[in-house]
Amino acid sequence: MDDESKIRVLLVDDEADFRRPLAKRLIHRGMEVFEAGGGEEALSSLKELPVNVVVLDVKMPGMDGIQTLEAIRQTDAPVEVILLTGHAAMEDGLAGIKAGAFDYLTKPVNLEHLAQKIRHAADKIAARKAKAREQEFRERMEQQMAATERLAALGTLAAGVAHEINNPLAIIGEAAGFALMLMEKPEAKQLPFYNSLMNALNKIEQNVKRGRTITHQLLSFARGGDDAVVLKETDIVDLIHDVIAMVNREAKGKDVTFEVESTANKVYAWTNPDGIRQVFMNLLTNALFASERGQKIVASVEDGENIIRVEIADSGCGIAKENLDRIFEPFFTTKPPGSGTGLGLFMSRGIIDRLGGSIEVKSKIGCGSTFTIYIPKVSKNAVVREPDKHWLEAAKEIERSNSHGSGAR
Amino acid sequence: MVRVPVNVLVVDDEKDFVEMFSLRLSEFGERVTGVYSGQEALEALKKDEYIDVVILDIKMPGMDGVETLREIKRHHPLVEVIMLTGHGTVDTAVKGMKLGAFDYLNKPADFKEMKEKLEAARDRKAQHEERIRQAEARSLMRRGGELY
């Protein structure tokens, strides 16, 4: 900040005898001063020096002050220009202001006035910068909000569709299952095209399962405020080891290893363990998918005061820049059809959002991706529930079957 | 070992679903009745006292699954009910279990899981019936002691 608020002046005058003492006195007043002996020199200095105010003599041989000012304005360098005009040359000053100067002073210059003008000009620049920053911030926020809203709307729509698809899917599943049962009878073996029929029926059944995975994931996302989620004291480190154990077989096949780092042996949060497990599952499966033979995936847990930070980093293929914005959208996937639903990260984000946390990603093509999750130690929807034992048992049962039914795939 | 078939009543407004589901269960050896509304379910239960388990869809027009469950449990407390839910209505399933449903199944259901739950439900009903029989026998014995 200090560096930014420092006033840097470029003093442009062909007369070194005038320029030097003035520069010295401005330096004395805490400004940083650079000098140029003419218009061309000023223009080339501006390209390299971090100047914010230019003090420009109008009367110069060659390129004069007004011409220099016009040239500066064309470079859209973020500088303000103060003109120094000869005595009784008011036209020059007015022309300068028309050409975009901040102000003008007549020679001989009162140093106090000049210093004050320079400060004003610098303030104007600072204000403009702050405004630009604010504008940029607001635009970014708006973009983010639009993205969040779009995701929410997409999620709701997708869940609605999923619900409607579910019934026909159930009927197809039952019909195929029934047909397959009939095919098991000895007399069915006599049927012509028996093998082709079996093949077709199996395909139907398999793909109903695939469809079911998708509809169930979407619907469990749409459950939103989710009454069935039971929050409990959960060791995040333990949970990661759990999930690694689940994907380890696949990892071994690919010769990929896992490493867990943690600031403590146990890191507890009052959270939704099944949700978090699903998130870890999705992230680790993705990391594994992106990794190449012999690479390592590092999961690190950092215990904080209110928030636990979990980082899952691979050194795999990375995510293309144009895809980074889209990876949390439902159905966005770069995996071949059938191998990914495109819902894993979408779901993960939903789970983490609902717990009051956040999820971030950094990635570079060829260097790998790092997902960072922030999990609040006490989740925001940690509601104290009435001690209804039967209900709790029921809910636990649901938890269990959910983790089987809609895990990352 | 001879397998005793489970008497199942399937309730869903999706007729095709009831038909296919019933065919499959029958093929597996269960005794199945299919109906398409809560009202019909209650009538079927009145007519057929051997029904062990009701598989009940939660989302139905008119009398919905939860309402039907409440009525079933009021008139036939021993009959076990398995709720059939879209994954999105699990909350309703929990409510159903609070009202006395035996369990719930996500639709489309996994057949193996469904069979297991079906048999578990039937077994619980048998246990309850057995306990009631024993209690009745005990009370008969006691009364007998007083009489003679």
Chai-1 contact restraints between the chains, C-beta under 6 A:
chainA,res_idxA,chainB,res_idxB,connection_type,confidence,min_distance_angstrom,max_distance_angstrom,comment,restraint_id
A,H163,B,G86,contact,1.0,0.0,6.0,A-B,restraint_1
A,H163,B,G88,contact,1.0,0.0,6.0,A-B,restraint_2
A,N166,B,G86,contact,1.0,0.0,6.0,A-B,restraint_3
A,N166,B,K107,contact,1.0,0.0,6.0,A-B,restraint_4
A,N167,B,E14,contact,1.0,0.0,6.0,A-B,restraint_5
A,L169,B,P108,contact,1.0,0.0,6.0,A-B,restraint_6
A,A170,B,F17,contact,1.0,0.0,6.0,A-B,restraint_7
A,A170,B,K107,contact,1.0,0.0,6.0,A-B,restraint_8
A,A170,B,P108,contact,1.0,0.0,6.0,A-B,restraint_9
A,I171,B,D16,contact,1.0,0.0,6.0,A-B,restraint_10
A,I171,B,F17,contact,1.0,0.0,6.0,A-B,restraint_11
A,I171,B,M20,contact,1.0,0.0,6.0,A-B,restraint_12
A,G173,B,P108,contact,1.0,0.0,6.0,A-B,restraint_13
A,E174,B,M20,contact,1.0,0.0,6.0,A-B,restraint_14
A,E174,B,F21,contact,1.0,0.0,6.0,A-B,restraint_15
A,E174,B,R24,contact,1.0,0.0,6.0,A-B,restraint_16
A,A175,B,M20,contact,1.0,0.0,6.0,A-B,restraint_17
A,G177,B,R24,contact,1.0,0.0,6.0,A-B,restraint_18
A,G177,B,F111,contact,1.0,0.0,6.0,A-B,restraint_19
A,F178,B,M20,contact,1.0,0.0,6.0,A-B,restraint_20
A,F178,B,L23,contact,1.0,0.0,6.0,A-B,restraint_21
A,F178,B,R24,contact,1.0,0.0,6.0,A-B,restraint_22
A,M181,B,E27,contact,1.0,0.0,6.0,A-B,restraint_23
A,R212,B,P108,contact,1.0,0.0,6.0,A-B,restraint_24
A,H216,B,H87,contact,1.0,0.0,6.0,A-B,restraint_25
A,L219,B,H87,contact,1.0,0.0,6.0,A-B,restraint_26
A,L219,B,G88,contact,1.0,0.0,6.0,A-B,restraint_27
A,S220,B,H87,contact,1.0,0.0,6.0,A-B,restraint_28
A,A222,B,G88,contact,1.0,0.0,6.0,A-B,restraint_29
A,R223,B,G88,contact,1.0,0.0,6.0,A-B,restraint_30
A,D227,B,D91,contact,1.0,0.0,6.0,A-B,restraint_31
A,A228,B,V90,contact,1.0,0.0,6.0,A-B,restraint_32
A,A228,B,D91,contact,1.0,0.0,6.0,A-B,restraint_33
A,A228,B,V94,contact,1.0,0.0,6.0,A-B,restraint_34
A,W391,B,K98,contact,1.0,0.0,6.0,A-B,restraint_35
A,A394,B,V94,contact,1.0,0.0,6.0,A-B,restraint_36
A,A394,B,M97,contact,1.0,0.0,6.0,A-B,restraint_37
A,I398,B,V90,contact,1.0,0.0,6.0,A-B,restraint_38
A,G405,B,N106,contact,1.0,0.0,6.0,A-B,restraint_39
